Amino acid sequence: MRRAEISTIMNRYETRTPFKQVEWVRSIVGYQIFPDRFYNGDPGNDLKANSTDELWINEVSKGTPVFTRWDGPVTPLHCCHQYFGGDLKGVTEKLDYLKELGVGLIYLNPIFTSGSVHGYDVYDYYTVDPKFGTLDDLKTLLDEAHKRGIRVIFDFVPDHVGLGFWAFQDVYRNGPSSRYWSWFIIYKWPFKLGDSSAYKCWWGIGSLPQLNVLNKEVRQYLINVALYWLSIGFDGLRIDTPLDVIGSENFFRELREVVKSRYPDAYIVGEIWDYRPEWLRGEAFDSLMNYYLGRNILLSYAKGVLNGYTASARLSEYYAGIGVNVAGMGFNIIGSHDTSRILTDLGGGGLRDTPGNESIKRLKLLSTLQYTQPGMPVVFQGDERGVTGRQSNYDEQRYPIQWDRLNQEVFEHYKKLGELKNTIPALSTSIIHVLSTEGSILAYTRGYNDEVLVVANNALEPVAYKLPEGNWSVLYVSSGENMEVDNGSITMPPLTAIILVKEQSSTISNVTPPTFTQTSNTTTQTTAPSNNTSLTQPGEELWKTLSPVFTAVAVLAFIIVAIILIKRVRTRVDKGI
């Protein structure tokens, strides 16, 4: 075999080699915050959105923004232009609350100057929106979060901007003579602000002109924006609608290379809703927003749309398509600002409705499955309090958290899940084994030695289940019932998920949460001394050490077999066979 042929084989293998994992992701709980609707820490900035709201400059869809008390009614402008006053100081004030839930990462919806409540129509990527506070407020939030071992990622919107974006305003005023004309795709000029027929815009929405990311100057501008906010102290970025970005594949490869070269532990998440493992090959994202896992599989199972057999098959297929390194970095979300509340999806009703017992059981079953997947479970603000809300009613799922209302049962359940996620080493590995089941049962093990077992029953009646071989004990039951293993079997209550552990195995550790120190815009992690078992298991470190050896042996074996086969073929040809 020629050296060139060997080189080709090696190159093909290297493209399949897992890329470096952002290890801190796999052992924490994530929490999404929609700033205007989380908590009002500074009433002094409540009306500042009035000076930037897009409705004042839109020449096609005119209107007036609404400013409402915290418990005010939902209006037709609730999605985008009804302001309640939540801000960055409010997030800082609730950090201890988040820590109580076991949260180790905050994902902030856009906080940069924009023309709406949601912030996806950016006016200035380099400024904190005055309605949310100041740059100092942001730095305080980051510092206080890091002190508590909580990382923070920001929402990055590279595809489109708002009508007030400075470069688009220049094009609007000066037309083809504008220095920024090629930053956009303009169909006609002059035009009215908000006229979707005059320029390329996101999903045909005139208030969201798209950036021409094929333009080298635009790409560099966006990359510099990402680097700037990482230098301020953010720990990663969630990228909005990457599939809609013009020239997306090349841009995200370039963005990743630059970001990872300076911040190798920065976490990069892409908002892709369907199953697209081709984006997880080390050239774009560390994870997708795993709606496919969270909604198509886990939520469908919790609702009873999928039985256990089908859910098991889909779960197996999902993990078979991604690398083990990717599984451990999963951004595992089920509900968000873009979906109805998951409790509503499970039959809990709309805003201010009182969820029934069945929907609460389904929620607790679902969240138990979410927290025991490889990677990071991500909770949308308020889900841990039993909040409901329909997307169909002006996105009422984004309604402000009413802090005087709490479903204690749901809250205590999420606290317990956070504790288990933070203290069971097997749940911090990237390993999952989906078991073969029938009927309503879904089951899988976690950990290198299958030391944790998760079993769920989405039926309305009890179901007996024979446990895998081993001495198992019940650790947690989502429905709160008392359960015991009986002669290697267990009777699963209706709408329940349980977590079991193998006896005589070190599966639980009271791990001291990590703390962070900020020095010269570089975040370093320090862990307080502990006599307990580390979240990183020895097997994982051993695999990191031996993996190159196994790789070399496998490639060498392949080459040897190929040489033997080629020689045999040549011999047969020489003999005229």
C-alpha positions in Angstrom: 0.0 0.0 0.0 1.4 3.4 -1.0 2.2 6.0 1.6 -0.3 8.3 0.0 -3.1 5.7 0.4 -2.2 5.3 4.1 -2.3 9.1 4.5 -5.7 9.2 3.0 -7.0 6.6 5.4 -5.5 8.4 8.3 -7.1 11.7 7.2 -10.5 10.0 6.9 -10.2 8.6 10.4 -9.1 11.9 11.9 -12.2 13.6 10.6 -14.2 11.2 12.7 -12.1 11.6 15.9 -14.1 13.3 18.7 -13.2 16.9 19.3 -12.3 18.3 22.7 -15.1 18.3 25.1 -16.0 21.4 27.2 -15.9 19.3 30.4 -17.6 21.6 32.8 -20.9 21.4 31.0 -21.6 17.8 31.7 -21.9 18.1 35.5 -24.2 21.2 35.9 -27.8 22.4 35.6 -28.6 25.2 33.2 -31.3 27.9 33.6 -32.7 30.2 30.9 -33.6 33.8 31.8 -35.7 36.2 29.8 -34.5 39.4 31.4 -37.6 41.6 31.2 -39.8 39.0 32.8 -37.5 37.5 35.5 -37.2 40.1 38.3 -37.2 43.9 38.6 -34.2 44.9 40.6 -34.1 48.6 39.5 -37.4 50.4 38.8 -35.4 53.4 37.7 -34.8 51.9 34.2 -38.4 50.6 33.7 -39.3 53.3 31.0 -36.0 53.4 29.1 -37.3 51.1 26.4 -39.6 53.9 25.3 -36.7 55.7 23.6 -35.5 52.7 21.6 -38.7 50.7 20.8 -38.9 49.7 17.1 -42.6 50.8 16.8 -41.6 54.4 16.9 -39.5 54.1 13.8 -41.2 51.4 11.8 -42.9 53.2 8.9 -45.0 50.2 7.8 -46.3 48.7 11.1 -46.8 51.6 13.5 -47.8 51.3 17.1 -47.1 52.3 20.7 -45.2 50.2 23.2 -46.9 49.2 26.5 -45.5 49.5 30.0 -47.2 47.4 32.5 -47.1 46.6 36.2 -45.5 43.3 37.1 -48.8 41.5 37.4 -50.6 43.3 34.6 -52.7 41.7 31.9 -51.4 40.1 28.8 -51.9 42.4 25.7 -51.5 41.8 22.0 -48.1 43.4 22.3 -47.0 40.9 25.0 -44.6 39.0 22.8 -42.5 41.9 21.7 -43.4 45.4 22.9 -45.0 45.0 26.3 -42.5 45.9 29.0 -42.6 44.8 32.7 -39.3 46.0 34.0 -37.1 43.0 34.6 -33.3 43.8 34.5 -29.8 42.6 35.2 -29.9 43.8 38.8 -32.9 41.6 39.3 -30.9 38.6 38.1 -28.1 39.4 40.5 -30.5 39.6 43.4 -31.8 36.0 42.6 -28.5 34.3 42.3 -28.8 32.6 45.7 -32.2 31.4 44.6 -30.7 29.8 41.5 -27.9 28.3 43.6 -30.5 26.7 45.8 -31.8 25.0 42.7 -28.4 23.6 41.9 -27.9 25.9 38.8 -24.4 26.1 37.4 -25.1 28.0 34.2 -27.3 30.9 33.2 -28.3 31.4 29.6 -29.4 35.0 29.1 -31.7 36.0 26.3 -30.4 39.1 24.4 -29.3 41.9 26.6 -27.9 44.3 24.0 -29.6 47.5 22.8 -32.6 46.6 20.7 -36.1 47.7 19.7 -38.1 45.1 21.5 -38.7 43.1 24.7 -37.1 40.0 23.3 -33.9 41.7 22.0 -33.5 39.8 18.8 -33.6 43.0 16.7 -30.2 44.4 17.8 -29.4 48.1 17.4 -25.9 48.0 18.9 -24.0 44.7 19.7 -21.5 46.5 21.9 -23.8 48.1 24.5 -26.0 46.8 27.3 -29.6 47.8 26.7 -30.4 50.7 29.1 -33.7 49.0 29.9 -31.7 46.2 31.5 -29.0 48.3 33.2 -25.4 49.3 32.5 -22.2 47.6 31.7 -21.2 47.8 35.3 -24.5 46.0 36.2 -23.5 43.3 33.8 -20.0 43.0 35.2 -21.4 42.8 38.8 -23.8 40.0 37.7 -20.9 38.0 36.1 -18.7 38.5 39.1 -21.3 37.5 41.6 -22.4 34.5 39.5 -18.8 33.3 39.2 -18.3 33.6 43.0 -21.2 31.1 43.3 -19.8 28.7 40.8 -22.4 29.8 38.1 -21.3 30.4 34.6 -23.1 32.7 32.2 -23.6 32.6 28.4 -25.0 35.3 26.2 -27.5 35.2 23.3 -25.7 36.0 20.0 -27.7 37.0 16.9 -25.5 37.0 13.8 -28.3 36.6 11.2 -30.4 39.7 11.5 -30.5 43.1 13.2 -33.2 45.7 14.1 -34.3 48.8 12.1 -32.3 51.0 14.5 -29.0 49.2 13.8 -26.5 51.9 12.9 -25.3 50.4 9.6 -28.8 49.8 8.4 -29.8 53.3 9.3 -26.9 54.5 7.2 -28.1 52.5 4.2 -31.6 53.8 4.8 -30.4 57.4 4.6 -27.7 57.2 1.9 -28.6 54.3 -0.3 -26.0 52.8 -2.6 -23.5 55.5 -1.6 -23.5 54.1 2.0 -20.3 52.5 3.1 -22.5 49.6 4.5 -24.6 49.0 1.4 -23.1 45.6 0.9 -23.7 44.6 4.5 -27.3 43.9 3.5 -29.2 42.7 0.4 -31.3 45.6 -0.8 -33.9 45.1 -3.5 -34.9 48.7 -3.9 -34.1 52.2 -2.6 -35.3 54.5 -1.3 -37.5 52.3 1.0 -39.6 52.6 4.1 -38.3 51.1 7.3 -40.2 47.9 7.9 -41.0 47.2 4.2 -40.1 43.6 3.8 -40.2 43.8 0.0 -37.4 46.3 -0.1 -34.6 44.2 1.5 -33.9 40.7 2.5 -35.2 40.1 6.0 -35.6 37.2 8.4 -38.6 35.1 7.6 -40.1 38.0 5.7 -40.4 40.2 8.8 -39.7 43.8 7.8 -38.3 44.8 11.2 -35.5 42.2 11.0 -33.2 43.0 8.0 -30.7 40.2 7.4 -26.9 40.8 7.5 -25.0 39.7 4.4 -22.5 37.4 6.3 -20.8 36.5 3.0 -19.3 40.0 3.3 -15.9 39.6 4.9 -16.2 42.9 6.8 -19.6 41.7 8.3 -18.0 38.4 9.4 -15.1 40.1 11.1 -17.4 42.5 12.8 -19.5 39.7 14.2 -16.5 37.7 15.3 -15.1 40.7 17.1 -18.4 41.1 18.9 -18.3 37.6 20.2 -14.7 38.0 21.4 -15.5 41.3 23.1 -18.2 39.8 25.3 -16.1 36.8 26.1 -13.4 39.1 27.3 -15.9 40.8 29.5 -16.4 37.6 31.4 -19.1 35.5 29.6 -18.4 31.7 29.5 -19.9 31.0 26.1 -22.6 31.9 23.6 -25.9 30.6 22.3 -26.2 31.3 18.6 -29.7 32.3 17.3 -31.1 30.8 14.1 -27.8 29.6 12.6 -29.4 27.8 9.7 -30.8 31.1 8.4 -27.4 32.8 8.3 -26.2 33.6 4.8 -23.0 31.6 4.3 -23.6 29.8 7.6 -21.2 26.8 7.3 -18.1 28.8 6.6 -18.9 31.6 9.0 -19.4 29.2 12.0 -16.3 27.3 11.2 -14.3 30.6 11.2 -16.1 31.8 14.4 -15.3 28.6 16.2 -11.7 28.6 15.2 -11.2 32.1 16.5 -13.2 31.7 19.7 -11.6 28.4 20.7 -8.1 29.6 19.9 -8.5 32.3 22.6 -11.1 30.7 24.9 -10.8 26.9 24.5 -13.4 26.3 27.3 -16.0 28.6 25.9 -19.3 26.8 25.3 -20.9 27.3 21.8 -24.5 26.3 21.3 -26.5 26.5 18.1 -30.3 27.0 18.0 -31.2 24.1 15.7 -34.5 22.4 16.6 -34.3 19.2 14.5 -31.9 16.3 14.5 -28.7 17.6 12.7 -25.7 15.7 14.0 -23.6 17.0 11.0 -23.3 20.3 12.9 -21.6 18.5 15.8 -18.3 17.4 14.1 -16.0 20.0 15.7 -16.4 22.6 13.0 -19.3 24.6 14.4 -21.0 24.0 17.7 -20.4 22.1 20.9 -24.1 21.3 21.2 -27.4 22.2 19.6 -30.4 23.3 21.6 -31.6 19.8 22.0 -35.3 20.4 21.3 -35.3 17.1 19.3 -34.2 15.1 22.4 -36.3 17.2 24.8 -39.6 17.6 22.9 -39.6 15.0 20.1 -38.6 12.2 22.4 -38.8 12.9 26.1 -41.9 15.3 26.1 -43.7 13.0 23.6 -43.1 10.1 25.9 -44.2 12.0 29.0 -47.4 13.0 27.2 -48.1 9.4 26.3 -47.7 10.0 22.5 -44.8 7.6 22.4 -44.8 4.2 24.2 -41.7 3.0 26.0 -40.5 0.8 23.1 -40.7 3.6 20.5 -39.1 6.1 22.9 -36.3 3.7 23.6 -35.7 3.2 19.9 -35.6 6.9 19.2 -33.3 7.6 22.2 -30.9 4.9 21.0 -30.9 6.4 17.5 -30.3 9.9 18.9 -27.2 8.9 20.8 -25.9 6.7 18.1 -25.7 9.7 15.8 -23.5 11.9 18.0 -20.2 11.4 19.6 -19.8 10.6 23.3 -18.1 13.9 23.7 -21.1 15.7 22.2 -23.5 13.8 24.4 -21.8 15.0 27.5 -22.0 18.6 26.3 -25.7 18.4 25.6 -27.8 21.6 26.0 -30.9 19.6 27.0 -33.9 21.9 26.9 -37.5 21.0 26.7 -39.4 24.3 27.0 -38.2 27.9 26.4 -39.4 31.4 25.5 -40.3 30.0 22.1 -42.6 27.2 23.3 -45.6 26.8 25.5 -44.8 26.0 29.1 -44.0 22.3 29.5 -46.6 22.0 32.2 -49.1 23.4 29.7 -48.0 21.0 27.1 -48.7 18.2 29.6 -52.3 19.3 30.2 -51.7 21.8 33.0 -53.7 24.7 31.4 -52.9 28.2 30.5 -51.7 31.2 32.4 -53.2 31.4 36.0 -54.9 28.0 35.6 -54.4 25.5 38.4 -52.7 22.3 37.0 -54.2 19.0 37.9 -52.5 16.1 39.6 -52.0 14.2 36.4 -50.1 17.0 34.7 -47.9 17.5 37.8 -47.0 13.8 37.7 -46.2 14.0 34.0 -44.0 17.1 34.6 -42.1 15.4 37.4 -41.6 12.2 35.3 -40.4 14.3 32.3 -38.0 16.5 34.3 -36.5 13.4 36.0 -35.7 12.0 32.5 -34.3 15.4 31.5 -32.0 15.6 34.5 -30.7 12.1 34.0 -29.6 12.4 30.3 -25.9 13.0 29.5 -25.1 16.7 29.4 -26.8 19.7 31.0 -30.5 19.9 31.7 -31.7 23.5 31.0 -34.8 24.9 32.7 -36.8 27.9 31.4 -37.4 30.4 34.2 -40.4 29.5 36.3 -40.8 25.9 35.2 -39.4 24.9 38.6 -42.3 26.8 40.2 -45.1 25.2 38.2 -45.7 28.1 35.9 -48.1 27.6 33.0 -48.6 29.6 29.7 -49.7 29.1 26.2 -47.6 30.2 23.2 -50.8 30.6 21.2 -51.9 33.5 23.4 -49.4 36.3 22.6 -46.6 34.2 24.0 -48.0 34.2 27.5 -45.3 31.6 28.4 -43.1 34.7 28.7 -45.2 36.3 31.4 -43.3 37.6 34.4 -42.6 35.2 37.2 -45.0 35.9 40.0 -42.7 35.4 43.0 -45.5 35.3 45.5 -46.9 32.2 43.8 -45.2 28.8 44.1 -46.2 25.2 43.6 -44.1 23.8 46.5 -44.3 20.2 45.3 -42.8 21.1 41.9 -40.2 23.4 43.4 -39.0 20.7 45.9 -38.8 18.2 43.1 -36.6 20.4 41.0 -34.4 21.1 44.0 -34.0 17.4 44.5 -33.1 16.8 40.9 -30.5 19.6 41.1 -29.0 18.0 44.1 -28.8 14.5 42.4 -27.3 16.0 39.3 -24.7 17.8 41.3 -23.8 14.8 43.6 -24.1 11.6 41.5 -20.8 11.0 39.6 -22.5 8.7 37.0 -24.8 11.6 36.0 -21.7 13.7 35.2 -20.3 11.1 32.7 -21.1 11.1 29.0 -22.3 7.5 29.1 -25.8 6.2 28.6 -27.0 2.7 27.8 -30.6 2.5 26.6 -32.2 -0.8 27.6 -34.6 -2.9 25.6 -38.2 -2.5 26.9 -41.8 -3.2 26.0 -45.1 -1.4 26.6 -45.0 1.8 28.6 -41.6 1.3 30.2 -38.5 3.4 29.3 -35.2 2.4 30.9 -31.5 3.3 30.7 -28.4 3.1 32.7 -25.8 5.8 33.4 -22.1 5.6 34.2 -19.1 3.6 33.2 -20.3 0.6 35.2 -24.0 1.1 34.6 -24.2 2.0 38.3 -27.3 4.2 38.0 -30.6 3.0 36.5 -33.5 5.1 35.5 -36.9 3.5 34.8 -40.1 5.3 33.8 -43.7 4.3 33.3 -45.9 6.7 31.2 -49.0 4.5 31.6 -52.0 5.3 33.8 -51.7 1.9 35.6 -48.9 0.2 37.5 -46.5 -2.0 35.5 -44.1 -4.7 36.8 -40.5 -4.4 35.6 -37.7 -6.9 36.0 -34.5 -5.0 36.8 -31.1 -5.7 35.2 -28.8 -8.0 37.1 -27.3 -6.5 40.3 -28.3 -5.3 43.7 -30.4 -2.2 43.2 -31.8 0.2 45.7 -34.3 3.0 45.1 -32.8 6.5 45.3 -35.6 8.8 44.1 -39.2 8.4 43.0 -40.7 11.3 41.0 -44.2 10.7 42.2 -43.1 10.6 45.9 -44.3 7.1 46.6 -42.5 4.6 48.7 -41.0 1.9 46.6 -38.7 -1.1 47.2 -37.1 -3.7 45.0 -38.7 -7.1 45.4 -36.7 -10.1 44.3 -35.0 -8.2 41.5 -38.3 -6.6 40.3 -40.1 -3.4 40.9 -43.7 -2.4 40.4 -43.7 1.0 38.7 -46.5 3.3 39.7 -48.4 5.2 37.0 -46.8 8.3 35.5 -43.6 7.8 37.5 -39.8 7.8 36.9 -37.4 6.3 39.5 -33.7 6.5 39.9 -31.9 3.4 41.3 -28.3 2.8 42.3 -26.3 -0.3 42.6 -25.5 -1.1 46.2 -21.9 -1.3 47.3 -20.9 1.2 44.7 -19.7 4.7 45.2 -22.4 6.6 43.3 -23.1 9.6 45.5 -20.7 12.4 46.5 -21.4 15.6 48.3 -19.3 17.5 45.9 -18.3 21.1 46.8 -19.5 23.3 43.9 -16.7 25.0 41.9 -15.9 28.7 42.4 -14.4 31.1 40.0 -11.9 33.8 40.2 -11.7 36.5 37.5 -8.3 37.7 36.5 -7.4 39.8 33.5 -10.6 38.8 31.7 -9.7 35.1 32.0 -11.9 32.9 34.0 -10.2 30.0 35.9 -11.9 27.3 37.9 -10.8 26.3 41.4 -12.4 23.6 43.5 -12.5 23.7 47.2 -10.7 20.7 48.9 -13.0 17.7 49.5 -12.6 14.2 50.9 -15.5 13.0 48.8 -15.5 11.2 45.4 -14.8 13.5 42.5 -17.4 14.1 39.8 -14.8 13.1 37.2 -14.5 9.4 37.4 -11.1 7.6 37.1 -12.4 5.7 34.1 -12.9 8.9 32.2 -9.3 10.1 32.8 -8.0 6.6 31.9 -9.9 6.7 28.6 -8.3 10.1 27.8 -4.9 8.5 28.4 -5.5 5.3 26.5 -7.6 6.7 23.6 -4.6 7.7 21.4 -3.1 4.2 22.0 -6.4 2.5 20.9 -6.6 4.8 17.9 -3.1 4.0 16.8 -3.6 0.2 17.2 -6.9 0.3 15.3 -5.4 2.2 12.4 -2.4 -0.1 12.3 -4.6 -3.1 12.3 -6.7 -1.7 9.5 -3.5 -1.0 7.4 -2.2 -4.5 8.0 -5.5 -6.2 6.9 -5.6 -3.9 3.8 -2.0 -4.9 2.8 -2.8 -8.6 3.2 -6.0 -8.3 1.1 -4.1 -6.4 -1.6 -1.4 -9.0 -1.7 -4.0 -11.8 -2.0 -5.7 -10.0 -4.9 -2.4 -9.4 -6.7 -1.5 -13.1 -6.2 -4.8 -14.2 -7.7 -4.3 -11.9 -10.6 -0.8 -13.1 -11.2 -2.0 -16.7 -11.3 -4.8 -15.8 -13.7 -7.5 -16.6 -11.3 
